Amino acid sequence: MNPKTGSFIDCALGNINIFMVYAINQKFQNFKSNLNIKRTLGLIWSIAKGWTILSILAILTETLLFFVSFYLLKLLVDTVSKKDISSLEHEHLIRNYVIAAGAAAVLYAMVKGISSYIIEVQASKVAAYMDDRIHEAAVNLDYAYYESPDYFDILKRAKDAGADKPNLIITTLIELTKNSLNLLAVGSILLTIDWYLLPLLALFVFPTLLVRIHYANKLNHWRISHTAIERQSGYLSTLITSETAAKEIRGYGLGNYFKDIYLKIRLELLDKKLTISHKRTQGEVLTTAIASIGFFACIGVIAVGTVNGRTSVGDITLFLVAFPQSFSLMQNISGGISIVYQNNVFVNSIFELFDLKNKFQDTPSPIPVPANGLADLELNNVSFTYPHSASPTLKNISLTIPAGKIIAIVGLNGAGKSTLIKLLSRLYDPTEGKITLGGQDIRLFKTTEYRKQVSTVFQDFYKYNVSVKDNIRFGDLEKPLEQTAIINAAVSAGADEFIKDFPDGYDTILGRLFEDGKEVSIGQWQKLAIARSFYSDANFLIFDEATSAMDAHAEKKLLDSFRTILGNRAAVMISHRHSAIKYADYIYVLSEGEILQKGTDEELLATEGDYSRLFKNSLKD
């Protein structure tokens, strides 16, 4: 062989070996990471410490009773198999063994029932807590996450894991512990017959465990890579089944179209998932068959040993009971490990949600928000670029919202008005520049305290299917509940006019989702959203197209009294309707993220620009 060729082959083989070692190491690290249940156990311990201790004690007691019952059975068999069984002494001994074994069996059954109850209580507490933690994480995360597809993928996987997965892990671990202790009890008897029986059984069962873990990993990779399309199918299902789009789906005949797309996606997902399951089943069938062959081979060896006189009749009788049970216990342990592994992979998705960090971090020593209600809210050279966006949505915005004044912001769609609202509400912080309240950067305040200063009626306000009273008091849940304050807010918004006609008044449930719910028009829903804003003690009210669904009479009535309702509070009006904008003390005109014009209504109408082009024709009409 050419020396150069040989050297090349040696080098290639060396690289292959390195690659194989690296691949095996990666698989091992992946296995360690997925099977690391320390965090899950720590969480469960913190939730239900007392019940966990009780469950462990119950398992130990249950296993001890099982072992005692099993050992007494062995003694009974050995005694019965003796030649002088007819003696009174042996009869008395047999009776005692039967009574003792029976008592142990009864106690075992009782403890087993109590143990099941303890595990059920513990599991229920863990499930309730996990469900609450998922909701807590979702509630406390920054608004920016709710504009990120990646977040919804994480949330989907966490919700799919569900509150039951940690519970399933702990119950499976308890079963694993129980089976392991039982195996220890039964296996110790097998070791007295032939030392190699137990290790041989483990060797036969081990390949099935490897197959299950391998395909658990494959299924997890598939789950992660298909989260987005799973969410798409969930969205389509919501469209088809919820009331949100029910009118349009029927009006445009979209039902079958969405249904067919949904079915196509589900069938594709099902086909890919079943392909993995099919391969896993093939592997399990093969390894289980090998284990069964080994099982009966061991029985054959022991049977031959009995014929040769190496084991007693009691031993062979006990073996025929203990060996199949040991095999069954080992299979259960193998299955339990794979269940713990697979479910812990799902629980890792829950921890992935829990580990998300907010970019909004309150300053360590926040200053108090101005309490006199006379502070101005200002934007100073504010620019903002959305995460994952290349270009800014707002550029060098400077404006002032004085206490007691009405400020209007006007602009075509896409001008940046909604983004400006998010900044004023502190759902985002500026990329550049700063927002101040009373001359202080709002980042110096505690976020929750600052947000109490700003109440927004969003263009896409939510319609809560709860009572009228709750719809209004959601404006400030920290205020003492006073019917008078709720009614005053409703009167100011013009909502009391229709609420008083309801049979249950302010206790009437709104919407059609629940029994006896009362549906109202979109304009009436909008009045309730405005009442919610009026009910709050915020010093700055932001109305984003807040009168767009009202008729002209209702809008005029509200706006004519608007300044009186405001008192010392300031308001920001965002609207495409001149009938609303004209009430403003000062107006800013946004275009492509920049302020191009500013002034009063009269000044802007008299000046050539976007404002006059938007409203001059409507005024002529």
QUIURLIN-V946370 format. One record per helix or strand of 2 or more residues. SS is the DSSP state (H for helix, E for strand). FROM is the first residue (numbers start at 1). TO is the last residue. Records with the same first field share a line. If there is no record, write none. Layout:
SS=FROM-TO ; FROM-TO
This chain:
H=3-35 ; 38-47 ; 49-80 ; 88-140 ; 143-147 ; 149-161 ; 164-193 ; 196-225 ; 227-241 ; 246-251 ; 255-307 ; 313-354 ; 417-424 ; 442-444 ; 447-451 ; 468-473 ; 483-493 ; 496-499 ; 505-507 ; 522-535 ; 552-560 ; 562-566 ; 578-581 ; 601-605 ; 610-620
E=377-384 ; 394-401 ; 406-411 ; 432-437 ; 440-441 ; 454-457 ; 509-510 ; 540-544 ; 570-574 ; 586-591 ; 594-599
